[in-house]
Amino acid sequence: QVQLVESGGGVAQPGGSLTLSCAASGSTSSIYAMSWYRQAPGKGRELVAIMSINGPTNYIDSVRGRFTISRDDAWTTLTLQVHDLKPEGTAVYYCNAVGDTGNDRETYWGSGTQVTVSE
């Protein structure tokens, strides 16, 4: 099992910046991919950025160039630097991890951190 805890959300003005962090604990050695999702009010959850062991780092078009995802070597900390925030960036941001248990693939979620972009 992997536990994920997000932090760093808050209120920012348009054009502002925040750094979101996700602390992973438990069976972190099983993790091979981590990502950030977000869910805006009244909308579905969408993938924002993803990192994996064997694949490239990817971002959705609307955040590319403004958001940066990074992690430590042990897959225990995932960070999302968000710059030039826009009002449509208001959402709950979730950390996601996918691990290989040997028998199956497991997906883990944090409880989310709220980001509000407002004047």
For each residue, the residues with C-beta under 8 A, 3 or more apart:
1: 26 27 106 108
2: 24 25 26 27 28 30 31 97 99 106 108
3: 24 25 26 108
4: 22 23 24 95 96 97 108 109 110
5: 22 23 25 95 110 111
6: 9 20 21 22 93 94 95 110 111 112 113
7: 20 21 22 23 113
8: 18 19 20 21 113
9: 6 18 20 92 93 113 114 115
10: 18 114 115 116
11: 116 117 118
12: 16 17 18 85 115 116 117 118
13: 16 85 117 118 119
14: 85 86 87 117 118 119
15: 84 85
16: 12 13 85 117
17: 12 81 82 83 84 85
18: 8 9 10 12 81 82 85 115
19: 8 79 80 81 82
20: 6 7 8 9 36 79 80 81 82 93 113 115
21: 6 7 8 77 78 79 80
22: 4 5 6 7 34 36 77 78 79 80 95 110
23: 4 5 7 76 77
24: 2 3 4 28 31 34 75 76 77 78 95 97
25: 2 3 5 28 76
26: 1 2 3
27: 1 2 30 31 99 101
28: 2 24 25 31 74 75 76
29: 75
30: 2 27 99 100 101 106
31: 2 24 27 28 34 75 97 98 99
32: 52 53 54 98 99 100
33: 50 51 52 53 55 97 98
34: 22 24 31 50 51 52 71 75 78 95 96 97 98
35: 47 48 49 50 51 69 95 96 97
36: 20 22 47 48 49 50 69 78 80 93 94 95 96
37: 45 46 47 48 93 94 96
38: 45 46 48 89 91 92 93 94 115
39: 43 44 45 46 91 92 94 112
40: 43 88 90 91
41: 90 91
42:
43: 39 40 46 91
44: 39
45: 37 38 39 94
46: 37 38 39 43 60
47: 35 36 37 50 60
48: 35 36 37 38 59 60 63 67 80 93
49: 35 36 57 58 59 60 63 67 69 80
50: 33 34 35 36 47 55 57 58 69
51: 33 34 35 57 69 70 71 78
52: 32 33 34 55
53: 32 33
54: 32
55: 33 50 52 58
56:
57: 49 50 51 69
58: 49 50 55
59: 48 49 63 64 67 69
60: 46 47 48 49 63 64
61: 64
62: 88
63: 48 49 59 60 66 67 82 89
64: 59 60 61 67
65:
66: 63 82 83 84 85
67: 48 49 59 63 64 80 81 82 83
68: 80 81 83
69: 35 36 49 50 51 57 59 78 79 80
70: 51 78 79 81
71: 34 51 75 77 78 79
72: 75 76 77
73:
74: 28
75: 24 28 29 31 34 71 72 78 97
76: 23 24 25 28 72
77: 21 22 23 24 71 72
78: 21 22 24 34 36 51 69 70 71 75 95 97
79: 19 20 21 22 69 70 71
80: 19 20 21 22 36 48 49 67 68 69 93
81: 17 18 19 20 67 68 70
82: 17 18 19 20 63 66 67 85 89 115
83: 17 66 67 68
84: 15 17 66
85: 12 13 14 15 16 17 18 66 82 89 115 117
86: 14 89 117
87: 14 90 117 118
88: 40 62 117
89: 38 63 82 85 86 115 117
90: 40 41 87 115 116 117 118
91: 38 39 40 41 43 114 115
92: 9 38 39 112 113 114 115
93: 6 9 20 36 37 38 48 80 112 113 114 115
94: 6 36 37 38 39 45 109 110 111 112
95: 4 5 6 22 24 34 35 36 78 109 110
96: 4 34 35 36 37 107 108 109 110
97: 2 4 24 31 33 34 35 75 78 107 108
98: 31 32 33 34 105 106 107 108
99: 2 27 30 31 32 105 106 108
100: 30 32 105 106
101: 27 30 104 105 106
102:
103:
104: 101
105: 98 99 100 101
106: 1 2 30 98 99 100 101
107: 96 97 98
108: 1 2 3 4 96 97 98 99
109: 4 94 95 96
110: 4 5 6 22 94 95 96 113
111: 5 6 94
112: 6 39 92 93 94
113: 6 7 8 9 20 92 93 110
114: 9 10 91 92 93
115: 9 10 12 18 20 38 82 85 89 90 91 92 93
116: 10 11 12 90
117: 11 12 13 14 16 85 86 87 88 89 90
118: 11 12 13 14 87 90
119: 13 14
